[in-house]
Amino acid sequence: MVLKAVIFDFDGTIYNSTKFVYLARKHFFKKFGIDLKKSDFKKYLATPTPNFIAEINKKYKIKTTVEEMRAFTRPEFVRLIKNKYVPNHGIKKLLDELNKNKIKVAIASANRRDVIIYDLKKLGLEKYFKTIVSTEDIKNPKPAPDTYILAAGKLKVSPCECIGVEDGPDGILGMNRAGLKSIAIITEFTTKKDFIKINPNIIVKSTKEITLKRLQSLFKYTNQNKCEILKWLSHDEKIII
């Protein structure tokens, strides 16, 4: 079996947006008298914004909405990041290598499509990603496998012919359930311990450690002639692989 596609998470994986998202949300909740801790944010790294809002409302006994938070945090995020739209170390080189070797790529994210496309343009990476699965496409988010199964389907490859790259534990769980091989990236919001218990194939401290050679090595000793796909979808959507 050979590597046919790499499916990337977006925030924190393609570029270091996560810390700016955290700071923007921290500034928003300050007006409610809440000091949003990293532990609060970390818990919901791969959680869609409506779920995050619902949990914070419940925990701190406040009433705010997705629309209210987004109206503040998106402009605040753009203000904070300013000219720091820079791909993570090694990402562009890796994308060039994958493109040269005709290995397909996709983004599978819990973020909104318009935000992903805007940020990809700012990063100068929009030409690499013609396939994007965003929160609008999925009924059941990470750690359900739906996001990755849909991404593989759009690329017309089997999930077990793909490697997923993620910086959040829920993302790794979703990849494992979908049948992808997985690479976990440690960030300021995660530790090696967070990932060891969910068994990714590789744990790295930086995206610069992810090379085409290392990706291909994950398939070196896989001798399956037939790819056994985990056919677990947590909703009724039918995907033909």
N, C-alpha and C positions, 0 to 999 in steps of 0.2 A: 504494500500500500504506500502511496506517496502523498505528500502534502499538496492539497489543491487550493486551500483558502485560509486566510487569517482574518478572524473577526475581532475587531477592537471595540472595547468600551471607549467612551469619549472623554468625559470630564475626569481629569487626573491621570488618564492613560495617554491620550494624545498630547495634552499640554496641561500645565499646572494650574488649572482653573479652580480646583477644589478649595484651595485656601482663600481665594477671593470670593467664592460663593459663601463660604463660612463667615468671612468678615462682613459681607453684605447682609447676611441674615442676622448676624450678631448685632449690627447697627440698627436693623429694623426692630428687633425684639427689645432693644434697650428702651424704646419709648413706652413699653409696657412694664418697665421696671424689672426686666428679665435679663440676667447675664447668661446668655446662651453658651453653655460649656461645649468643649470639643467632644465630650462624651455623648452629649445630646445629638450633635451633628453626626458623629461617627456612626451612631446606631442606625441612622437612616441614610447612609451614603448612597445606596442604590434605590431608595424609596421614591416613588413619584411624589411630587409636591403636595397634592391633596392629602395623601396619607400622612406625610410629615406634619402638615398643618393640623390635621385632626388629632394626632398624638400630642403635639405641643399644646394645643388648646386644652386637651384633657389633663395633661400633666400640670400645667401652670394655671389652670382655671381662668383662661382668657377667652375672648371671642374675636378671632380675626379670620380672614378669608384668603384663599389663594390669590384672588385678584388684588386684594389690598397689599399683600406681601410682594407680589411680582411688580406692582406699580412702583414700589420703592426699591426692591433689590436688583432688578435688571439695570436701571440707570446707575445705581450705586456700584454694581459690579463693573460696569464699563468705566466708571470714574476711577475705581480702585486699580483696575488692571492697566489702564492707560496704554502705554507702549510696550507692555510686557506680554503681548501675544506672540509667544515663542514656542515652537514644538518642543516636547521633552527631548532630552539627549538621545540621539541615535534614531529617532523616529523617522525623520526624512530619509536618512540613509537606508533604513530598513525598507521603507516604502519603495524607494528606487530599486532596491535589490529584488523585492517581490515582483514589481512591475516588469523588470528585465527578465525574470524567470517565469513570467506568465502565471504567477500565483495570484489568485483573486483576493480582493480585500473588501471588507464591509465595516460599517459602524453599527453597533447594537447598543443603544443608549436609553436610559430612562429620562433623558432630557427631551425638550421639544424640538421638532424638526427645524423650525425657523431659527432657533438659537444655534443649533448645530451647523446649519448652512452658513449663517452669518459669521460664526467663529472660525469655521474652516476657511472662509475667504480671507479673514483677517490673518490667519496663520499661513496663508498661501498653499493650502493643502487640498483645496476643493477638487483639483483635477484627479486626485487619486481615488476619491470615494464617490462612485456613481451609485452605490447601494448603501442606503441608510435605513435602519429600523429604529424608530423613535417611539416615545411614549404613546403617541396617537395611534400607532399600529397594533398595540398589544392590550388585551383585556386583563391579562394576569402578568404583572411585572416580575422581575428578578426577586427572589430566587427561583421562581418558576422557569422552566426551560424554554418557554414560548418565544422569547426574544431571539434566541440563538437558532432555534429550529426554523423560524421564519427567515432569519438572515441567510442561513444555509440554503433554504429553499429558493430565495431570490437569486442566489449565486449559482443555483443549479448544481449543487454538490451535496454529498451526504454529510451530516454533522460529524461523523467519525473520520472524515477526510479533512477536518478543519482543526485549527488551533485557535483558542480564544485568549485574549490578553486583557486583564482586568486589574483594577486597584482596590476592589471591594469584595469582602467575603460573600455577600449575596450574589454577586456576579459569578464568582467561582462556583458556587453551589449550582447556579443555573446552568453553567457550562457542563459541569459534571453530569447533571441530570439529562442534559440534551445529548450527551455522548461525545462532546468535544474534548480534546486534550486542552489543558489549561495552564496558563502562566499567570502567576500572581505577582503584583508589584507592591512592595512595601512603600508606604508614604508616611507623612507626619501624622496621618490619621489611622494608620494600621501598623501592626507589628507582625513579626514572623509567627508568633504564637497564635494570632488571629487566623492565620492561613493553615498552619500545620494540621489543625484538627479537622479541616475540610478537604485535605488531601489534593492540592493541585499537583500537576506534574512537575512544575518548576516554580521556585520562589526566587525573585530577584530584588535587589535593592535599588535598581535603576533601569530605566528602559534602554540605556546604552549597553546593557548586558544581553539584550535580545538581538541575536543575529540570525540571518537566514540559515547558516550552518547549524546553529543550535536548535532552531525550529525543526529542521529536517532530521536532526538526530533523534527526535521523539518518535519518528516513524521507522527508524533504522531496523529495529528488531520486531516490528509488527508484521507477521507473516499471514495475516488473514487474507483469504481469497475473496471472502464475502464480507461485506461490511454490515455488522449487526447494529441497526439503528434503534435507539431507545424511543419507542413510539408513545411516549407519554406527553400528551398535551393537556393542559389544565382547563381548556375550554373546547368548544366544538369546532373550532376552525380546522379545516382539512388542508394539509400542505403536502403536495406531491413532490417527492425527492427523486 
